[in-house]
Amino acid sequence: MKDEKWILCPICKSKTRLKIRQDTVLENFPLYCPKCKQETLINSRDKGTGTLSLSQLSVMGSHGGILE
């Protein structure tokens, strides 16, 4: 089994209900945070390290631009 990491909310930094694997690719994925009750579009294309940090995670704002 491959290593899995929890996806953290890019707004409040708490753990969401989703895990991501090393080979997971997300494009325009609507990530919902149960703590802050916000939905954010995320992209993840990193297949190398298996760790998911904000530098590897692109967050789409409500206006469609990428927030980094």
C-alpha positions as CSV (number, residue, x, y, z in Angstrom):
1,M,0.0,0.0,0.0
2,K,1.3,3.4,-0.9
3,D,1.7,6.2,1.7
4,E,-1.3,8.4,2.2
5,K,-1.3,11.9,3.6
6,W,-4.2,14.0,4.9
7,I,-5.1,17.0,2.8
8,L,-5.1,20.1,5.0
9,C,-7.4,23.0,4.4
10,P,-5.5,25.9,2.8
11,I,-7.6,28.4,4.7
12,C,-7.6,27.2,8.3
13,K,-4.9,24.5,8.1
14,S,-7.1,21.9,9.7
15,K,-7.4,18.3,8.5
16,T,-10.1,17.6,5.9
17,R,-11.8,14.3,5.4
18,L,-9.6,13.4,2.4
19,K,-6.3,11.7,2.0
20,I,-4.0,11.9,-1.0
21,R,-1.6,9.3,-2.3
22,Q,1.7,9.8,-4.0
23,D,0.3,9.1,-7.4
24,T,-2.9,11.2,-7.0
25,V,-3.6,13.9,-9.5
26,L,-6.3,16.5,-8.8
27,E,-7.4,19.3,-11.1
28,N,-10.1,21.8,-10.1
29,F,-11.1,19.6,-7.2
30,P,-13.7,21.2,-4.8
31,L,-12.1,20.6,-1.4
32,Y,-14.6,21.2,1.5
33,C,-13.4,21.9,5.0
34,P,-15.8,20.7,7.8
35,K,-14.2,23.1,10.3
36,C,-14.3,26.4,8.5
37,K,-17.1,25.3,6.2
38,Q,-15.4,26.8,3.1
39,E,-15.1,25.1,-0.3
40,T,-11.9,25.7,-2.3
41,L,-10.8,24.5,-5.7
42,I,-7.4,22.8,-5.5
43,N,-4.9,21.3,-8.0
44,S,-2.2,18.8,-7.2
45,R,0.1,17.4,-9.8
46,D,3.1,16.4,-7.8
47,K,3.9,12.7,-8.3
48,G,7.4,12.7,-6.7
49,T,7.6,13.1,-3.0
50,G,4.3,11.8,-1.6
51,T,4.0,14.8,0.7
52,L,1.5,17.5,0.1
53,S,2.4,21.0,1.2
54,L,1.1,24.4,0.2
55,S,4.0,24.8,-2.2
56,Q,2.8,21.8,-4.1
57,L,-0.8,22.7,-3.9
58,S,-2.3,25.3,-6.1
59,V,-5.4,26.9,-4.7
60,M,-8.0,28.5,-7.0
61,G,-9.8,31.5,-5.6
62,S,-13.5,32.3,-6.2
63,H,-12.5,34.7,-9.0
64,G,-10.7,31.9,-10.9
65,G,-7.1,33.1,-10.2
66,I,-4.5,31.0,-8.5
67,L,-3.7,32.0,-5.0
68,E,-0.2,31.0,-3.8
